[in-house]
């Protein structure tokens, strides 16, 4: 269960995520506000044992030069030793402040941020433990593990062509990259490796600056200037054949690419089939999930085939996958789609572009639930039928939908930047906030207004 307590209309929003009776606290911090770290202890529950606070910061060194530092600040309550870690943007360099012998105050934090600007802060270097055995799993054993302390040793080896996949807490297991490493394992002058960005510092000049993972870079033996790749072509992941071609064109030590074409073609065919099967299963599960939030006992014949197909995609039985995929296609999902559209309509009210939530609804009605939504947001559409259904059975509550594209100013006015976001009001006072497609939470929100 996620509980959101609104602290101030334009400064803080607190989120408590309960897990094993511990609390993680997220504070969205406005630098222009006078409130700062001396109020934080009051916001964290006394029973919180391992609470982490994350806050965005924008620090101005002086009014003279207006030199600024932007980033995120992390620190642990009751950690041993107590530390604060600053993530500097855009470089994402990390700096540590040991607070074991000092009080965390506005002044001490200000000095810490100044020390980053002055180059005196202690920079934290992420160093994952060097792996003696790269065999994380059978699927991964052909991928060379690269960590901060072995990067130069492995990647900058002038005798080797080295392909690096920078990932974020991803194993790449079953991925086309691990498959390529397996296919090309007998090429003596080629290394295909992985590096975990969550635990290892890395140079931004070596990898794509986009947010997606994995980030792909090739370092040829003849020239260690990185050749930065793109894992996506027209929003779709590149194929194994495209990756093989890129590696062959980039490497110094050429190999016979033709002898691998049949293997990568077979892999790409299997991968395309698996993607199609996963999409079919997702459509069945997603529609059933939405309907069962309203009708718990609802059944549909497509589920008879989607459940075993979900397990089959973990293997390589293409004939069985195709058989079940065709059976799902033979069972129309239109009845589910029609039912969801019927529920989605309900008695919801759509905010017009020239209206405001405050003046048109909060001041006129006692109880209001606002759904900040977007047509392009999958989770928004998944929970929309339940929102519509609740609007049709709750006669004393106004269910208002605010579209992110049509009513951008209203989303900003209510500090909404994630969708869907639900906010309930009673007598113009906000009662509760839910961020995300939380079906049970939305039902509970309605109950809390009674």
For each residue, the residues with C-beta under 8 A, 3 or more apart:
1: 18 440 441
2: 15 16 17 18 434 435 436 438 441
3: 15 16 18 432
4: 13 14 15 16 432 433 434 435
5: 14 16
6: 9 13 14 430 433
7: 11 12 13 14 43
8: 11 12 33 35
9: 6 415
10: 30 33 415
11: 7 8 29 30 33 35
12: 7 8 27 28 29 30 35 43
13: 4 6 7 27 28 415 433
14: 4 5 6 7 25 26 27 43
15: 2 3 4 25 26 435
16: 2 3 4 5 23 24 25 45
17: 2 23 24
18: 1 2 3 21 22 23
19: 22 24
20:
21: 18 47
22: 18 19 48 49 50 51
23: 16 17 18 44 45 47 48 51
24: 16 17 19 51 52
25: 14 15 16 43 44 48 51 52 53
26: 14 15 53 54
27: 12 13 14 40 43 53 54 55
28: 12 13 55 56 415
29: 11 12 33 36 55 56 57
30: 10 11 12 33
31: 56 57 58 59
32:
33: 8 10 11 29 30 36
34:
35: 8 11 12 39
36: 29 33 39 40 106 109
37: 40 104 105 106 109
38: 41 105 106
39: 35 36 42 43
40: 27 36 37 43 44 53 104
41: 38 44
42: 39
43: 7 12 14 25 27 39 40
44: 23 25 40 41 48 51 53 77
45: 16 23 48 51
46:
47: 21 23
48: 22 23 25 44 45 51 77
49: 22 78
50: 22 76 77 78 79
51: 22 23 24 25 44 45 48 76 77 78
52: 24 25 74 75 76 77
53: 25 26 27 40 44 73 74 75 77
54: 26 27 72 73 74
55: 27 28 29 72 73
56: 28 29 31 70 71 72 73
57: 29 31 69 70 71 72 73 86 113
58: 31 68 69 70
59: 31 68 69 70 110 113 114 117
60: 63 66 67 68
61: 65 66 67 68 69 114 117
62: 65 66 67
63: 60 66
64:
65: 61 62
66: 60 61 62 63
67: 60 61 62 117
68: 58 59 60 61
69: 57 58 59 61 88 113 116 117
70: 56 57 58 59 88 89 90
71: 56 57 86 87 88 89 92
72: 54 55 56 57 86 87 89
73: 53 54 55 56 57 84 85 86 87 109
74: 52 53 54 84 85 86 87
75: 52 53 79 82 83 84 85 99 104
76: 50 51 52 79 82 83
77: 44 48 50 51 52 53 82
78: 49 50 51 82
79: 50 75 76 82 83
80: 100
81: 98 99 100
82: 75 76 77 78 79 98 99 100 104
83: 75 76 79 96 97 98 99 100
84: 73 74 75 96 97 99 104 109 112
85: 73 74 75 94 95 96 97 124
86: 57 71 72 73 74 94 95 97 112 113 116 121
87: 71 72 73 74 92 93 94
88: 69 70 71 91 92 93 94 95 116
89: 70 71 72 92
90: 70
91: 88 204
92: 71 87 88 89 204
93: 87 88 123
94: 85 86 87 88 123 124 125 126 201
95: 85 86 88 112 115 116 121 122 123 124
96: 83 84 85 121 122 123 124
97: 83 84 85 86 108 109 112 121 122
98: 81 82 83 101
99: 75 81 82 83 84 102 103 104 108
100: 80 81 82 83
101: 98
102: 99 108
103: 99 108
104: 37 40 75 82 84 99 108 109
105: 37 38 108 109
106: 36 37 38 109 110
107: 110 111
108: 97 99 102 103 104 105 111 112
109: 36 37 73 84 97 104 105 106 112 113
110: 59 106 107 113 114
111: 107 108 114 115
112: 84 86 95 97 108 109 115 116 121
113: 57 59 69 86 109 110 116 117
114: 59 61 110 111 117 118
115: 95 111 112 118 120 121
116: 69 86 88 95 112 113 119 121
117: 59 61 67 69 113 114
118: 114 115 121
119: 116
120: 115
121: 86 95 96 97 112 115 116 118
122: 95 96 97
123: 93 94 95 96
124: 85 94 95 96
125: 94 148 201
126: 94 148 198 199 200 201
127: 147 148 149 199 200 201
128: 131 147 148 196 199 200
129: 147
130: 147 149 150
131: 128 134 145 147
132:
133:
134: 131 140 141 143 144 145
135: 138 140 141
136: 140 141 145 171 173
137: 140 141 171 173
138: 135 141
139: 171 173 174 178
140: 134 135 136 137 143 171 172 173 178 194
141: 134 135 136 137 138
142: 178 181 182 185 192
143: 134 140 165 172 177 178 181 192 193 194
144: 134 154 181 191 192 193 194
145: 131 134 136 193 194 195
146: 150 151 154 155 164 193 194 195 200
147: 127 128 129 130 131 150 151 195 196 199 200
148: 125 126 127 128 151 200 201 202
149: 127 130
150: 130 146 147 153 154
151: 146 147 148 154 155 156 195 200 202
152: 155 156
153: 150 156 157
154: 144 146 150 151 157 160 162 191 193
155: 146 151 152 162 164 193 219 224
156: 151 152 153 219 224
157: 153 154 160 162 191 221
158: 221 224
159: 189 221
160: 154 157 189 190 191 221
161: 189 190 191 218 219 220 221 247 250 251 252 253
162: 154 155 157 190 191 192 193 218 219
163: 190 191 192 193 216 217 218 219 247
164: 146 155 193 194 195 206 207 216 217 218 219
165: 143 172 177 192 193 194 195 214 215 216
166: 194 195 197 202 207 213 214 215 216 217
167: 170 171 172 194 195 196 197 213 214 215
168: 196 197 198 213
169: 196 198
170: 167 175 196 213 214
171: 136 137 139 140 167
172: 140 143 165 167 175 177 178 194 214
173: 136 137 139 140 178
174: 139 178 179
175: 170 172 178 179 214
176: 179 180 237 238 239 240 243 267 271
177: 143 165 172 180 181 192 194 214 216 243
178: 139 140 142 143 172 173 174 175 181 182
179: 174 175 176 182 183 240 267
180: 176 177 183 184 192 240 243 244 247 264
181: 142 143 144 177 178 184 185 192
182: 142 178 179 185
183: 179 180 240 244 260 263 264 267
184: 180 181 187 190 192 244 247 255 260
185: 142 181 182
186:
187: 184 190 253 255
188:
189: 159 160 161 221 251 252 253
190: 160 161 162 163 184 187 247 251 253 255
191: 144 154 157 160 161 162 163
192: 142 143 144 162 163 165 177 180 181 184
193: 143 144 145 146 154 155 162 163 164 165
194: 140 143 144 145 146 164 165 166 167 172 177 214
195: 145 146 147 151 164 165 166 167 200 202
196: 128 147 167 168 169 170 199 200
197: 166 167 168 200 202 213 215
198: 126 168 169
199: 126 127 128 147 196
200: 126 127 128 146 147 148 151 195 196 197
201: 94 125 126 127 148
202: 148 151 166 195 197 206 207
203: 206 207
204: 91 92 207 209
205: 226
206: 164 202 203 217 226 228
207: 164 166 202 203 204 215 217 226 228
208: 212 215 216 217 228 229 230 231
209: 204
210: 215
211:
212: 208 215 231 232
213: 166 167 168 170 197 231
214: 165 166 167 170 172 175 177 194 231
215: 165 166 167 197 207 208 210 212 231
216: 163 164 165 166 177 208 228 229 230 231 243
217: 163 164 166 206 207 208 226 227 228 229
218: 161 162 163 164 226 227 229 246 247 250 251
219: 155 156 161 162 163 164 224 226 227
220: 161 223 224 227 250 251 252
221: 157 158 159 160 161 189 251 252 253
222: 252
223: 220 252
224: 155 156 158 219 220
225:
226: 205 206 207 217 218 219
227: 217 218 219 220 250
228: 206 207 208 216 217
229: 208 216 217 218 246
230: 208 216 233 238
231: 208 212 213 214 215 216 237 238
232: 212 235 236 237 238
233: 230 236 238 242
234:
235: 232
236: 232 233
237: 176 231 232
238: 176 230 231 232 233 242 243
239: 176 242 243 264 268 271
240: 176 179 180 183 243 244 264 267 268 271
241: 244 245 261 264 265 268
242: 233 238 239 245 246
243: 176 177 180 216 238 239 240 246 247 264
244: 180 183 184 240 241 247 248 257 260 261 264
245: 241 242 248 249 257
246: 218 229 242 243 249 250
247: 161 163 180 184 190 218 243 244 250 251
248: 244 245 251 254 255 257
249: 245 246
250: 161 218 220 227 246 247
251: 161 189 190 218 220 221 247 248 254 255
252: 161 189 220 221 222 223
253: 161 187 189 190 221
254: 248 251
255: 184 187 190 248 251
256: 259 260
257: 244 245 248 260 261
258: 261
259: 256
260: 183 184 244 256 257 263 264
261: 241 244 257 258 264 265
262: 265 266
263: 183 260 266 267
264: 180 183 239 240 241 243 244 260 261 267 268
265: 241 261 262 268 269
266: 262 263 269 270
267: 176 179 183 240 263 264 270 271
268: 239 240 241 264 265 271 272
269: 265 266 272 273 318
270: 266 267 273 274 316 318
271: 176 239 240 267 268 274 275
272: 268 269 275 276
273: 269 270 276 277 318 321 322 325
274: 270 271 277 278 313 321
275: 271 272 278 279
276: 272 273 279 280 325
277: 273 274 280 281 309 312 313 321 324 325
278: 274 275 281 282 313
279: 275 276 282 283
280: 276 277 283 284 306 309 325 328 329
281: 277 278 284 285 306 309 310 313 328
282: 278 279 285 286
283: 279 280 286 287 333
284: 280 281 287 288 300 302 303 306 328 333
285: 281 282 288 289 306
286: 282 283 289 290 382
287: 283 284 290 291 300 333 336 337 340
288: 284 285 291 292 298 300 303 336
289: 285 286 292 293 382 439
290: 286 287 293 294 340 382 383 385 386
291: 287 288 294 295 298 336 339 340 343 385
292: 288 289 295 296 297 298
293: 289 290 383 385 386 439 443
294: 290 291 343 385 386 389
295: 291 292 298
296: 292
297: 292
298: 288 291 292 295
299: 303
300: 284 287 288 303 331 333 335 336
301: 304 331
302: 284 305 306 328 331 333
303: 284 288 299 300 306 307
304: 301 307
305: 302 308 309 324 327 328 331
306: 280 281 284 285 302 303 309 310 328
307: 303 304 310 311
308: 305 311 312 324
309: 277 280 281 305 306 312 313 321 324 325 328
310: 281 306 307 313
311: 307 308 314
312: 277 308 309 315 317 320 321 324
313: 274 277 278 281 309 310 321
314: 311
315: 312
316: 270
317: 312 320 321
318: 269 270 273 321 322
319: 322 323
320: 312 317 323 324
321: 273 274 277 309 312 313 317 318 324 325
322: 273 318 319 325 326
323: 319 320 326 327
324: 277 305 308 309 312 320 321 327 328
325: 273 276 277 280 309 321 322 328 329
326: 322 323 329 330
327: 305 323 324 330 331
328: 280 281 284 302 305 306 309 324 325 331
329: 280 325 326
330: 326 327
331: 300 301 302 305 327 328
332: 335
333: 283 284 287 300 302 336 337
334: 337 338
335: 300 332 338 339
336: 287 288 291 300 333 339 340
337: 287 333 334 340 341
338: 334 335 341 342
339: 291 335 336 342 343
340: 287 290 291 336 337 343 344 385
341: 337 338 344 345 385
342: 338 339 345
343: 291 294 339 340 346 385 386 388 389 392
344: 340 341 384 385 387 388
345: 341 342 348 388
346: 343 387 388 389 390 391 392 399
347: 388 391 392 399
348: 345 371 387 388 391 399 400 401
349: 361 398 399 400 401
350: 400 401 403
351: 355 357 360 361 400 401 402 403 406 407 410
352: 355
353: 406 407
354:
355: 351 352 359 360
356: 359 360 410 413
357: 351 360 361 362 368 370 400 402 410 413 414
358: 361 362 363 428
359: 355 356 362 363
360: 351 355 356 357 363 364
361: 349 351 357 358 364 365 368 370 398 400
362: 357 358 359 365 368 425 428
363: 358 359 360 428
364: 360 361
365: 361 362 368 398
366: 396 426 427
367: 396 397 398 424 425 426 449
368: 357 361 362 365 397 398 400 424 425
369: 397 398 399 400 422 423 424 425 445 446 449
370: 357 361 400 401 402 414 422 423 424 425
371: 348 380 384 387 399 400 401 402 420 421 422
372: 402 404 411 414 416 419 420 421 422 423
373: 377 380 384 401 402 403 404 419 420
374: 377 380 403 404 405 419 420
375: 380 381 403 405
376:
377: 373 374 380 381 404 419 420
378: 381 382
379: 382 383 419 420 436 437
380: 371 373 374 375 377 383 384 419 420 437
381: 375 377 378 384
382: 286 289 290 378 379 437
383: 290 293 379 380 386 387 420 437 438 439 442
384: 344 371 373 380 381 387 388
385: 290 291 293 294 340 341 343 344 388 389
386: 290 293 294 343 383 389 390 439 442 443
387: 344 346 348 371 383 384 390 391 399 401 442
388: 343 344 345 346 347 348 384 385 391 392 399
389: 294 343 346 385 386 392 393
390: 346 386 387 393 394 397 399 442 443 446
391: 346 347 348 387 388 394 397 399
392: 343 346 347 388 389
393: 389 390
394: 390 391 397 399 446
395:
396: 366 367
397: 367 368 369 390 391 394 446 449
398: 349 361 365 367 368 369
399: 346 347 348 349 369 371 387 388 390 391 394
400: 348 349 350 351 357 361 368 369 370 371
401: 348 349 350 351 370 371 373 387
402: 351 357 370 371 372 373 407 410 411
403: 350 351 373 374 375 406 407
404: 372 373 374 377 407 408 411 416 419
405: 374 375 408
406: 351 353 403
407: 351 353 402 403 404 410 411
408: 404 405 411 412
409: 412 413
410: 351 356 357 402 407 413 414
411: 372 402 404 407 408 414 416 417
412: 408 409 415 416
413: 356 357 409 410
414: 357 370 372 410 411 423
415: 9 10 13 28 412
416: 372 404 411 412 419 421 423
417: 411
418: 421 435 436
419: 372 373 374 377 379 380 404 416
420: 371 372 373 374 377 379 380 383 435 436 437
421: 371 372 416 418 433 434 435
422: 369 370 371 372 432 433 434 435 441 442 445
423: 369 370 372 414 416 430 432 433 434
424: 367 368 369 370 430 431 432 433 445 446 448 449
425: 362 367 368 369 370 428 429 430 431
426: 366 367 429 431 449
427: 366
428: 358 362 363 425
429: 425 426
430: 6 423 424 425 433
431: 424 425 426 445 448 449
432: 3 4 422 423 424 445 448
433: 4 6 13 421 422 423 424 430
434: 2 4 421 422 423 438 441 442 445
435: 2 4 15 418 420 421 422
436: 2 379 418 420
437: 379 380 382 383 420
438: 2 383 434 441 442
439: 289 293 383 386 442 443
440: 1 443 444
441: 1 2 422 434 438 444 445
442: 383 386 387 390 422 434 438 439 445 446
443: 293 386 390 439 440 446 447
444: 440 441 447 448
445: 369 422 424 431 432 434 441 442 448 449
446: 369 390 394 397 424 442 443 449 450
447: 443 444 450
448: 424 431 432 444 445
449: 367 369 397 424 426 431 445 446
450: 446 447
